[in-house]
């Protein structure tokens, strides 16, 4: 067993749509590299850089310079390590791990893989309904910023937090598609249903015909240093240090913080950053007390869409 701080599902449809669009663009960049051997292709999508790739004349792809993503160039936005492509992909594993209910698409029809005497515990249609429900939940919201919070936004950007915790990413379409079976490298395959996130989940339209997703993440894995390092024996130290950038929307209402809930306040969470986030962490630590408090005030304007009367400011008060 392990301590895990489970994320909320609010706004997950916007996150999934972003990831699908990013994956589709990355696959196009892969095709471009293969059609232009020896030419380095930078993996820049939606303002996020995932390194670069180069193809040989024999059609072999060099992925040694790929950063923060798997070699298949698929954005996996769900799970603390960026393991799951879609909410459906996540749900298949979660239903088994947390509820002891095995999906037919995991073990096969009529199979009793866990030996509990029950088969067909979660049907394909059950997972489809759950997937649609989860991804049409409304996204988190931001309170109106007062003067202190506006100063905090400026400091948040100035010290480098926004380089990874991107305040928003834009999609090119507002339509989220659902597929079965899902093909990781081809988000447009086997689509059976679609929904408009500007209506069902209330995301604001952008100028590109898509929606703005204020998730505060780049959907990329980063080395977070030794303080947050996990200790799983089956993976190397690099993997144990890597985490996908946590989405900060709704952060006021979701204490405790970090992947295992070890930080009780936002200040503690920031000060535990290391690795690629060390410079931003040190910059925050060097701020005056008033300026640091303004960063926390800004973060405390990021709320879940459901009023939580038990929520704190997130700074220990």
C-alpha positions as CSV (number, residue, x, y, z in Angstrom):
1,X,0.0,0.0,0.0
2,X,1.0,3.6,-0.3
3,X,-0.4,7.0,0.7
4,X,-2.0,8.8,-2.3
5,X,-3.8,12.1,-2.3
6,X,-6.6,11.5,-4.9
7,X,-7.4,14.3,-7.3
8,X,-10.9,15.7,-7.9
9,X,-12.7,15.1,-11.3
10,X,-14.0,18.6,-11.8
11,X,-12.9,19.9,-15.2
12,X,-11.4,16.5,-16.3
13,X,-13.1,16.8,-19.7
14,X,-11.1,19.9,-20.6
15,X,-7.9,18.2,-19.5
16,X,-8.6,15.2,-21.6
17,X,-9.4,17.3,-24.6
18,X,-6.1,19.2,-24.3
19,X,-4.2,15.9,-24.0
20,X,-5.9,14.5,-27.1
21,X,-5.1,17.5,-29.2
22,X,-1.5,17.6,-27.9
23,X,-1.1,13.9,-28.7
24,X,-2.5,14.3,-32.2
25,X,-0.1,17.2,-32.9
26,X,2.9,15.2,-31.5
27,X,2.0,12.3,-33.8
28,X,2.1,14.7,-36.7
29,X,5.5,16.0,-35.7
30,X,6.7,12.4,-35.5
31,X,5.4,11.8,-39.1
32,X,7.3,15.0,-40.1
33,X,10.5,13.7,-38.6
34,X,10.2,10.3,-40.4
35,X,9.6,12.1,-43.7
36,X,12.6,14.3,-43.2
37,X,15.5,12.1,-42.1
38,X,18.4,13.7,-40.2
39,X,16.4,16.8,-39.5
40,X,15.8,17.6,-35.8
41,X,12.1,18.2,-35.1
42,X,11.3,20.2,-31.9
43,X,8.3,18.8,-30.0
44,X,6.5,22.1,-29.3
45,X,2.8,21.9,-28.8
46,X,0.5,24.5,-27.2
47,X,3.6,26.3,-26.0
48,X,5.0,23.3,-24.1
49,X,8.3,21.8,-25.2
50,X,8.7,18.0,-24.9
51,X,12.3,18.0,-26.3
52,X,13.1,16.9,-29.9
53,X,13.3,13.8,-32.1
54,X,15.4,12.9,-35.2
55,X,14.8,10.1,-37.7
56,X,17.4,8.1,-39.5
57,X,17.3,7.3,-43.2
58,X,16.3,3.8,-42.2
59,X,13.2,5.1,-40.5
60,X,14.5,4.6,-37.0
61,X,13.4,7.4,-34.5
62,X,15.9,8.8,-32.0
63,X,13.9,9.7,-28.9
64,X,16.8,10.2,-26.6
65,X,16.1,13.9,-26.4
66,X,12.4,13.5,-25.6
67,X,11.5,15.2,-22.2
68,X,8.6,14.8,-19.8
69,X,6.7,12.3,-21.9
70,X,6.9,8.6,-23.0
71,X,8.8,7.7,-26.2
72,X,5.4,7.0,-28.0
73,X,4.7,10.8,-27.8
74,X,1.4,10.3,-26.1
75,X,0.3,12.9,-23.5
76,X,-1.1,11.0,-20.5
77,X,-2.6,13.7,-18.2
78,X,-4.1,11.5,-15.5
79,X,-2.2,9.9,-12.6
80,X,0.5,11.5,-10.6
81,X,3.1,10.1,-13.0
82,X,1.1,10.9,-16.1
83,X,0.1,7.2,-16.7
84,X,-3.4,7.3,-18.1
85,X,-4.5,8.7,-21.4
86,X,-8.2,9.3,-20.6
87,X,-10.5,9.2,-17.7
88,X,-11.8,5.9,-19.0
89,X,-8.3,4.5,-19.0
90,X,-7.9,5.7,-15.4
91,X,-11.3,4.3,-14.3
92,X,-10.6,0.8,-15.6
93,X,-7.7,0.5,-13.1
94,X,-9.4,2.5,-10.3
95,X,-12.5,0.3,-10.4
96,X,-10.3,-2.8,-9.8
97,X,-7.9,-1.3,-7.3
98,X,-10.4,0.6,-5.1
99,X,-13.6,-1.3,-5.5
100,X,-12.5,-4.8,-6.5
101,X,-14.7,-4.6,-9.7
102,X,-13.0,-5.8,-12.9
103,X,-14.0,-4.3,-16.2
104,X,-14.9,-6.6,-19.1
105,X,-12.5,-4.7,-21.3
106,X,-9.7,-5.5,-18.8
107,X,-10.2,-9.2,-18.2
108,X,-12.6,-10.3,-20.9
109,X,-16.3,-11.2,-21.1
110,X,-17.3,-14.0,-18.8
111,X,-13.9,-14.0,-17.0
112,X,-13.5,-14.2,-13.2
113,X,-9.9,-13.1,-13.0
114,X,-10.0,-12.2,-9.3
115,X,-11.8,-15.4,-8.3
116,X,-14.6,-13.8,-6.4
117,X,-17.3,-15.8,-8.2
118,X,-18.6,-12.8,-10.2
119,X,-18.1,-12.1,-13.9
120,X,-18.9,-9.2,-16.1
121,X,-18.6,-6.8,-13.1
122,X,-18.2,-3.6,-15.2
123,X,-19.6,-3.8,-18.7
124,X,-18.3,-1.7,-21.6
125,X,-21.4,0.5,-21.5
126,X,-21.0,1.0,-17.7
127,X,-17.5,2.4,-18.3
128,X,-18.7,4.6,-21.2
129,X,-21.5,6.1,-19.0
130,X,-19.0,6.7,-16.2
131,X,-16.5,8.3,-18.6
132,X,-19.1,10.7,-20.0
133,X,-20.4,11.6,-16.5
134,X,-16.9,12.3,-15.1
135,X,-15.7,14.4,-18.1
136,X,-18.8,16.6,-18.2
137,X,-18.4,17.8,-14.6
138,X,-17.9,21.6,-14.4
139,X,-14.4,23.0,-14.1
140,X,-13.0,24.8,-11.1
141,X,-13.4,28.6,-10.8
142,X,-11.4,31.6,-9.8
143,X,-12.6,34.2,-7.3
144,X,-12.4,37.8,-8.2
145,X,-8.9,39.0,-7.5
146,X,-8.4,41.8,-5.0
147,X,-5.3,43.9,-4.9
148,X,-3.3,41.4,-2.8
149,X,-4.2,38.5,-5.1
150,X,-3.3,40.5,-8.2
151,X,0.1,41.2,-6.7
152,X,0.4,37.5,-5.9
153,X,-0.3,36.7,-9.6
154,X,2.5,39.0,-10.6
155,X,4.9,37.3,-8.1
156,X,3.8,33.8,-9.1
157,X,4.8,34.6,-12.7
158,X,7.9,36.5,-11.8
159,X,9.5,33.8,-9.7
160,X,8.9,31.1,-12.3
161,X,6.0,29.1,-11.0
162,X,4.0,29.8,-14.2
163,X,6.6,28.1,-16.4
164,X,5.2,24.7,-15.4
165,X,2.0,25.7,-13.7
166,X,0.6,27.3,-16.9
167,X,-2.4,29.3,-15.8
168,X,-4.3,28.1,-18.9
169,X,-4.0,26.2,-22.2
170,X,-6.3,26.6,-25.1
171,X,-7.9,23.8,-27.2
172,X,-8.6,24.2,-31.0
173,X,-12.0,22.5,-30.7
174,X,-14.7,22.6,-28.0
175,X,-15.7,19.0,-28.9
176,X,-14.5,16.2,-26.7
177,X,-14.9,12.8,-28.4
178,X,-15.2,9.4,-26.8
179,X,-13.9,6.2,-28.3
180,X,-14.0,2.5,-27.8
181,X,-11.6,0.8,-28.0
182,X,-9.2,3.6,-27.4
183,X,-6.0,3.9,-29.4
184,X,-3.4,5.9,-27.5
185,X,-1.6,7.3,-30.5
186,X,-4.8,8.0,-32.5
187,X,-7.4,10.0,-30.4
188,X,-9.7,10.2,-33.4
189,X,-10.1,6.5,-33.9
190,X,-13.3,4.5,-33.0
191,X,-15.3,7.5,-31.8
192,X,-18.8,6.7,-30.7
193,X,-20.0,9.9,-28.9
194,X,-19.0,13.5,-28.5
195,X,-19.9,16.5,-26.3
196,X,-19.4,20.2,-26.5
197,X,-17.5,21.3,-23.4
198,X,-18.5,24.9,-23.9
199,X,-22.0,23.8,-23.0
200,X,-21.9,20.7,-20.9
201,X,-18.9,21.6,-18.7
202,X,-19.1,25.4,-19.0
203,X,-15.6,26.1,-20.3
204,X,-15.2,29.6,-21.7
205,X,-14.8,29.8,-25.5
206,X,-11.5,31.1,-26.9
207,X,-10.6,32.9,-30.1
208,X,-9.5,29.7,-31.8
209,X,-12.9,28.0,-31.8
210,X,-12.0,25.9,-28.8
211,X,-12.1,26.4,-25.0
212,X,-9.8,27.9,-22.5
213,X,-8.8,25.4,-19.8
214,X,-7.4,27.2,-16.7
215,X,-5.7,24.1,-15.3
216,X,-2.4,25.6,-14.1
217,X,-0.3,22.7,-15.6
218,X,1.7,21.9,-18.7
219,X,0.8,18.2,-18.6
220,X,4.5,17.3,-18.6
221,X,6.5,15.2,-16.2
222,X,9.3,16.9,-14.3
223,X,12.1,15.8,-11.9
224,X,10.9,17.2,-8.6
225,X,14.1,16.3,-6.6
226,X,14.9,14.2,-3.6
227,X,12.4,15.6,-1.1
228,X,9.4,14.3,-3.1
229,X,11.2,11.2,-4.4
230,X,9.2,8.0,-4.0
231,X,11.0,4.7,-3.2
232,X,9.5,2.0,-5.4
233,X,12.1,-0.7,-6.0
234,X,10.8,-1.6,-9.5
235,X,11.7,1.7,-11.1
236,X,14.9,3.7,-11.2
237,X,15.6,6.9,-9.3
238,X,14.7,9.1,-12.2
239,X,11.2,7.7,-12.4
240,X,10.8,7.9,-8.6
241,X,11.6,11.7,-8.8
242,X,9.3,12.5,-11.7
243,X,5.7,13.7,-11.4
244,X,3.4,15.3,-13.9
245,X,2.9,19.0,-13.1
246,X,0.0,19.2,-10.6
247,X,-3.0,21.1,-11.7
248,X,-3.6,24.0,-9.3
249,X,-7.1,24.9,-10.2
250,X,-9.3,24.3,-7.2
251,X,-6.3,24.2,-4.9
252,X,-7.8,26.2,-2.1
253,X,-10.3,23.5,-1.4
254,X,-8.1,20.4,-1.7
255,X,-5.7,20.3,1.2
256,X,-3.6,18.4,2.1
257,X,-1.2,18.9,-0.8
258,X,1.3,17.0,-3.0
259,X,0.9,13.5,-4.3
260,X,0.8,11.9,-0.9
261,X,-0.8,14.7,1.1
262,X,2.4,15.3,3.1
263,X,2.0,19.1,3.0
264,X,-0.8,20.6,5.1
265,X,-0.4,24.1,3.7
266,X,0.4,25.6,0.4
267,X,3.6,27.1,1.8
268,X,4.8,23.7,2.9
269,X,4.0,22.3,-0.6
270,X,6.0,25.0,-2.4
271,X,9.0,24.6,-0.1
272,X,9.1,20.9,-0.8
273,X,9.7,21.5,-4.5
274,X,13.1,20.6,-5.8
275,X,14.8,19.3,-9.0
276,X,13.6,21.3,-12.0
277,X,11.4,23.4,-9.7
278,X,14.3,24.3,-7.3
279,X,14.9,27.8,-8.7
280,X,11.2,28.7,-8.3
281,X,11.1,27.3,-4.8
282,X,14.2,29.3,-3.8
283,X,12.8,32.4,-5.4
284,X,9.6,32.0,-3.3
285,X,11.6,31.4,-0.2
286,X,13.5,34.6,-0.7
287,X,10.3,36.8,-1.1
288,X,9.4,39.2,1.7
289,X,6.7,38.0,4.0
290,X,4.1,40.3,2.4
291,X,4.9,39.2,-1.1
292,X,4.9,35.5,-0.2
293,X,1.5,36.0,1.5
294,X,0.2,37.6,-1.7
295,X,1.2,34.5,-3.7
296,X,-0.8,32.3,-1.3
297,X,-3.7,34.8,-1.5
298,X,-3.7,34.4,-5.2
299,X,-3.7,30.6,-5.0
300,X,-6.5,30.7,-2.5
301,X,-8.7,32.3,-5.2
302,X,-8.6,29.0,-7.2
303,X,-11.7,27.2,-6.0
304,X,-13.7,24.1,-6.9
305,X,-17.1,24.8,-8.5
306,X,-18.8,23.3,-5.4
307,X,-18.9,25.6,-2.3
308,X,-16.9,24.0,0.4
309,X,-17.8,25.5,3.8
310,X,-15.1,23.5,5.5
311,X,-12.3,24.9,3.3
312,X,-9.4,26.8,4.6
313,X,-7.3,29.5,3.0
314,X,-4.6,26.8,2.4
315,X,-2.0,28.8,4.3
316,X,-2.6,27.3,7.7
317,X,-5.0,30.0,8.9
